[in-house]
Amino acid sequence: MKTKDLQLKRALRSVLFVLLLGIAGMTKLQAQNITFADNHEKDLCVSNWDINHDGELSYGEATVVTNLGAVFKNASSITSFVELQYFIGLTSIGRLAFYNCYGLTSIEIPNSVTSISEYAFGYCHSLTSIEIPISVTFIGSGAIFACN
């Protein structure tokens, strides 16, 4: 009986150790800062979601964003937003979220998003690449209205 108890304890310790390593690795990753391709986009993200006020947006800070609101509406100088994929707490792209971002050429929507609301990308004239994950089950009318 003692041998089985000892084996069980060792097995549990091994599992616990692996879990702790995974959590530590995830925490380290979440603390790393996102490298943005577009400086204006970075400025908007940092000014709205930089929780620790270090002038950067970490992966961890991006994961807690649940609503973009109107932060990007009329932000015509944004050209790409592939970094949106790190906003894994986001479940929807709201109405008019990127409306009139006519300089936006590409965007990558995270897998956590299930809906894209009306006119979310309306008048994004330069939009040529939009990665919509299979998790999206609703796309509102005019979501990509007046996009080329």
Contacts in CASP RR format, 6 or more apart in sequence:
PFRMAT RR
TARGET T0000
AUTHOR 0000-0000-0000
METHOD contacts of the structure
MODEL  1
MKTKDLQLKRALRSVLFVLLLGIAGMTKLQAQNITFADNHEKDLCVSNWD
INHDGELSYGEATVVTNLGAVFKNASSITSFVELQYFIGLTSIGRLAFYN
CYGLTSIEIPNSVTSISEYAFGYCHSLTSIEIPISVTFIGSGAIFACN
29 59 0 8 1.000
30 58 0 8 1.000
30 59 0 8 1.000
30 60 0 8 1.000
30 63 0 8 1.000
31 58 0 8 1.000
31 59 0 8 1.000
31 60 0 8 1.000
32 58 0 8 1.000
32 59 0 8 1.000
33 56 0 8 1.000
33 57 0 8 1.000
33 58 0 8 1.000
33 59 0 8 1.000
34 45 0 8 1.000
34 56 0 8 1.000
34 57 0 8 1.000
34 58 0 8 1.000
34 59 0 8 1.000
34 62 0 8 1.000
34 83 0 8 1.000
34 86 0 8 1.000
36 42 0 8 1.000
36 45 0 8 1.000
36 57 0 8 1.000
36 83 0 8 1.000
37 79 0 8 1.000
37 80 0 8 1.000
37 82 0 8 1.000
37 83 0 8 1.000
38 78 0 8 1.000
38 79 0 8 1.000
38 80 0 8 1.000
38 81 0 8 1.000
40 75 0 8 1.000
40 77 0 8 1.000
40 78 0 8 1.000
41 72 0 8 1.000
41 75 0 8 1.000
41 78 0 8 1.000
41 80 0 8 1.000
41 81 0 8 1.000
41 83 0 8 1.000
42 57 0 8 1.000
44 71 0 8 1.000
44 72 0 8 1.000
44 75 0 8 1.000
44 78 0 8 1.000
45 57 0 8 1.000
45 62 0 8 1.000
45 71 0 8 1.000
45 83 0 8 1.000
46 55 0 8 1.000
46 56 0 8 1.000
46 57 0 8 1.000
48 71 0 8 1.000
49 57 0 8 1.000
49 61 0 8 1.000
49 62 0 8 1.000
49 64 0 8 1.000
49 65 0 8 1.000
50 56 0 8 1.000
50 57 0 8 1.000
50 61 0 8 1.000
51 61 0 8 1.000
51 64 0 8 1.000
52 58 0 8 1.000
52 61 0 8 1.000
59 86 0 8 1.000
62 83 0 8 1.000
62 86 0 8 1.000
62 87 0 8 1.000
62 88 0 8 1.000
63 86 0 8 1.000
63 87 0 8 1.000
63 88 0 8 1.000
63 89 0 8 1.000
64 89 0 8 1.000
65 87 0 8 1.000
65 89 0 8 1.000
65 90 0 8 1.000
66 89 0 8 1.000
66 90 0 8 1.000
66 91 0 8 1.000
67 90 0 8 1.000
67 94 0 8 1.000
68 87 0 8 1.000
68 90 0 8 1.000
68 93 0 8 1.000
68 94 0 8 1.000
68 97 0 8 1.000
69 94 0 8 1.000
69 97 0 8 1.000
70 96 0 8 1.000
70 97 0 8 1.000
72 78 0 8 1.000
72 81 0 8 1.000
72 97 0 8 1.000
72 98 0 8 1.000
72 101 0 8 1.000
73 96 0 8 1.000
73 97 0 8 1.000
73 98 0 8 1.000
73 99 0 8 1.000
73 100 0 8 1.000
73 101 0 8 1.000
74 99 0 8 1.000
74 100 0 8 1.000
74 101 0 8 1.000
75 98 0 8 1.000
75 101 0 8 1.000
76 100 0 8 1.000
76 101 0 8 1.000
76 102 0 8 1.000
76 103 0 8 1.000
77 103 0 8 1.000
78 101 0 8 1.000
78 103 0 8 1.000
78 104 0 8 1.000
79 103 0 8 1.000
79 104 0 8 1.000
79 105 0 8 1.000
79 126 0 8 1.000
80 104 0 8 1.000
80 105 0 8 1.000
80 106 0 8 1.000
80 107 0 8 1.000
81 98 0 8 1.000
81 104 0 8 1.000
81 106 0 8 1.000
81 107 0 8 1.000
81 108 0 8 1.000
82 106 0 8 1.000
82 107 0 8 1.000
82 108 0 8 1.000
83 108 0 8 1.000
84 90 0 8 1.000
84 107 0 8 1.000
84 108 0 8 1.000
84 109 0 8 1.000
84 110 0 8 1.000
85 108 0 8 1.000
85 109 0 8 1.000
85 110 0 8 1.000
85 131 0 8 1.000
86 110 0 8 1.000
87 110 0 8 1.000
87 112 0 8 1.000
88 110 0 8 1.000
88 111 0 8 1.000
88 112 0 8 1.000
89 110 0 8 1.000
89 112 0 8 1.000
90 110 0 8 1.000
90 112 0 8 1.000
90 113 0 8 1.000
91 112 0 8 1.000
91 113 0 8 1.000
91 114 0 8 1.000
91 115 0 8 1.000
92 113 0 8 1.000
92 114 0 8 1.000
92 115 0 8 1.000
92 116 0 8 1.000
92 117 0 8 1.000
93 109 0 8 1.000
93 113 0 8 1.000
93 115 0 8 1.000
93 116 0 8 1.000
93 117 0 8 1.000
93 120 0 8 1.000
93 121 0 8 1.000
94 115 0 8 1.000
94 116 0 8 1.000
94 117 0 8 1.000
94 120 0 8 1.000
95 117 0 8 1.000
95 118 0 8 1.000
95 119 0 8 1.000
95 120 0 8 1.000
96 117 0 8 1.000
96 118 0 8 1.000
96 119 0 8 1.000
96 120 0 8 1.000
96 122 0 8 1.000
97 117 0 8 1.000
97 120 0 8 1.000
97 121 0 8 1.000
98 104 0 8 1.000
98 107 0 8 1.000
98 120 0 8 1.000
98 121 0 8 1.000
98 122 0 8 1.000
98 124 0 8 1.000
99 119 0 8 1.000
99 120 0 8 1.000
99 121 0 8 1.000
99 122 0 8 1.000
99 123 0 8 1.000
99 124 0 8 1.000
100 122 0 8 1.000
100 123 0 8 1.000
100 124 0 8 1.000
101 121 0 8 1.000
101 123 0 8 1.000
101 124 0 8 1.000
102 123 0 8 1.000
102 124 0 8 1.000
102 125 0 8 1.000
102 126 0 8 1.000
103 124 0 8 1.000
103 125 0 8 1.000
103 126 0 8 1.000
104 121 0 8 1.000
104 124 0 8 1.000
104 126 0 8 1.000
104 127 0 8 1.000
105 126 0 8 1.000
105 127 0 8 1.000
105 128 0 8 1.000
105 129 0 8 1.000
106 127 0 8 1.000
106 128 0 8 1.000
106 129 0 8 1.000
106 130 0 8 1.000
107 121 0 8 1.000
107 127 0 8 1.000
107 129 0 8 1.000
107 130 0 8 1.000
107 131 0 8 1.000
108 130 0 8 1.000
108 131 0 8 1.000
109 116 0 8 1.000
109 130 0 8 1.000
109 131 0 8 1.000
109 132 0 8 1.000
109 133 0 8 1.000
109 136 0 8 1.000
110 133 0 8 1.000
111 133 0 8 1.000
111 135 0 8 1.000
112 135 0 8 1.000
113 133 0 8 1.000
113 135 0 8 1.000
113 136 0 8 1.000
114 135 0 8 1.000
114 136 0 8 1.000
114 137 0 8 1.000
114 138 0 8 1.000
115 136 0 8 1.000
115 137 0 8 1.000
115 138 0 8 1.000
115 139 0 8 1.000
115 140 0 8 1.000
116 132 0 8 1.000
116 136 0 8 1.000
116 138 0 8 1.000
116 139 0 8 1.000
116 140 0 8 1.000
116 143 0 8 1.000
117 140 0 8 1.000
117 143 0 8 1.000
118 140 0 8 1.000
118 141 0 8 1.000
118 142 0 8 1.000
118 143 0 8 1.000
119 142 0 8 1.000
119 143 0 8 1.000
119 145 0 8 1.000
120 140 0 8 1.000
120 143 0 8 1.000
120 144 0 8 1.000
121 127 0 8 1.000
121 130 0 8 1.000
121 143 0 8 1.000
121 144 0 8 1.000
121 145 0 8 1.000
121 147 0 8 1.000
122 142 0 8 1.000
122 143 0 8 1.000
122 144 0 8 1.000
122 145 0 8 1.000
122 146 0 8 1.000
122 147 0 8 1.000
123 145 0 8 1.000
123 146 0 8 1.000
123 147 0 8 1.000
124 144 0 8 1.000
124 146 0 8 1.000
124 147 0 8 1.000
125 146 0 8 1.000
125 147 0 8 1.000
125 148 0 8 1.000
126 148 0 8 1.000
127 144 0 8 1.000
127 147 0 8 1.000
127 148 0 8 1.000
128 148 0 8 1.000
130 144 0 8 1.000
132 139 0 8 1.000
END
